[in-house]
Amino acid sequence: MHIARITLDPTAVVAPVNRRTFGTFVEHMGRCVYTGLYEPGHPSADVDGFRTDVLDLTRELGVTTVRYPGGNFVSGYRWEDGVGPRDQRPRRRDLAWHSIETNEIGIDEFARWAAKADVEIMYALNLGTRGVQESLDVHEYLNHPAGTHLSDLRRANGAEEPHGIRMFCLGNELDGPWQLGHKDADAYGRLAAATARGLRAAEPGLELVACGSSSSGMPTFGAWEATVLEHTYDLVDYVSCHAYYEEHDGDLGSFLASATDMDHFIDSVVATADSIGARLRSKKKIQVSFDEWNVWYLSRFQNQPPADEWRVAPRVIEDEYNVADAVVVGSLLISLLRHSDRVTAACQAQLVNVIAPIRTEPGGPAWRQTIFHPFARTAALARGDVLRAAVDGPTYVTARHGEAAVVDAVATYDTRAGEVAVFVVNRDDTRPVRFAVDLSRFEGAVSRVEASTLADDDLRATNTAANQDRITLRPTEQVSIDAGSAEIVLPPVSWTAVRFSLA
């Protein structure tokens, strides 16, 4: 059995836990919106046509922020198609996902859904096929109180009060050749800067996100961020990161170590941003919005519609997640929390059906995928401050990421509640780990421990409509405590969350 140890110090604070870390993403793609969030004929549908079973699961998931309406979709989106009387809204081709957009759901309807779910909207602007004026127009519709053409149009459409959206993404993945309106870094940087200036003139207190690289594997990675930030550094608050991970060719060891790549990605973007800030002699620090991340089997990219067929809400990338996928998702959350001093917003992509923690069937059930559980438990327990802590334990060598820790962990400390939460992953695929947590530097003894683990002998086991709770969190079997420490046995390929109460 491996042995690993973590020593926690209440004074070693990285940053407060950012509630925006627990964001997600809703794109007009596949069945995320239609038969996902919205299905008027469903038995659970409310008066607005939203599935209340999905709303219940969204609240249980602990989502705080939702990036909307894309994604690749937004680079061809005309926001005004989705407002006003539904029977007058145009049907449009969505070239990003080769489907028909009915525009039954637009920003007013989505804002109603967000209010029901008690989440904040992060609104993505179309800087692919549109530009500064269209961005100012949608901002006026969304946020101006009254007395102008577009704010009065919103009121006439039933939204008397402004939607009050604070965070705007200046486009999406415009470094990618697949993106409608793809641009080089200089052209995008100039457009993003002009758009940001206009938005700041309209409402100075907005939080603005510049597009970073769509993955760290892009040939322009690093150079893209540097050029874009040279144009926008004093105008934006965030630069975005996007990353998706999958198991390649049965290489489980590399897949389980995916968070080491996320760590490197974040550190590289922060270093690039800080170098631009130093060159500009700015004391400002650009934050990271990791507003697309998840496990996605992109190499399989299933259910692509035929080229000659245009459908409404086709089944697109409805990945079915297994135990190993959930363990990786848990470890990616560890990485995001560890970087809470600079990653102050993040969005798991997406919320429903499309590479999502929640799945639905039209007219049928909604259920939790395996990846639902580490997200929900982390969102529930991570409170107070993130603590700086390193795990002393064994390492192993991966084909894709080099040397990686067998055990990775992060901790949070809520001083008001007197609670410490530890989130830990065991990447070994055959051996358990005896994991010691040293809490001797905290005031008070450990009075209570709650520990739950996601693991299974069958790493490929999934949850389905017929067997919705095949994989879930279960009480950790082997936990021992004394006044200042605890020892937990972590099963192979597992993710565990522990809450210590101090008294």
Secondary structure as UniProt FT lines:
FT   STRAND          2..7
FT   TURN            10..11
FT   STRAND          13..16
FT   HELIX           19..22
FT   STRAND          23..25
FT   TURN            30..31
FT   TURN            35..37
FT   TURN            40..41
FT   TURN            43..44
FT   TURN            47..48
FT   STRAND          50..51
FT   HELIX           52..61
FT   STRAND          65..68
FT   HELIX           72..76
FT   HELIX           79..82
FT   HELIX           86..88
FT   STRAND          92..94
FT   TURN            95..98
FT   STRAND          99..101
FT   HELIX           107..117
FT   STRAND          120..124
FT   HELIX           132..143
FT   HELIX           149..156
FT   TURN            157..158
FT   STRAND          167..170
FT   TURN            174..175
FT   TURN            177..178
FT   TURN            180..181
FT   HELIX           185..202
FT   TURN            204..205
FT   STRAND          207..210
FT   TURN            216..217
FT   TURN            219..222
FT   HELIX           223..232
FT   TURN            233..235
FT   STRAND          238..245
FT   TURN            249..250
FT   HELIX           252..256
FT   HELIX           258..279
FT   TURN            280..281
FT   STRAND          287..295
FT   TURN            298..300
FT   TURN            307..308
FT   STRAND          311..312
FT   HELIX           323..338
FT   TURN            339..342
FT   STRAND          343..349
FT   STRAND          358..360
FT   TURN            362..363
FT   STRAND          366..368
FT   TURN            370..371
FT   HELIX           372..381
FT   STRAND          385..387
FT   STRAND          391..392
FT   STRAND          395..398
FT   TURN            399..401
FT   STRAND          402..405
FT   STRAND          407..414
FT   TURN            415..418
FT   STRAND          419..426
FT   STRAND          433..438
FT   TURN            440..441
FT   STRAND          446..454
FT   TURN            459..460
FT   TURN            468..469
FT   STRAND          474..475
FT   STRAND          479..481
FT   STRAND          485..490
FT   STRAND          494..502
//
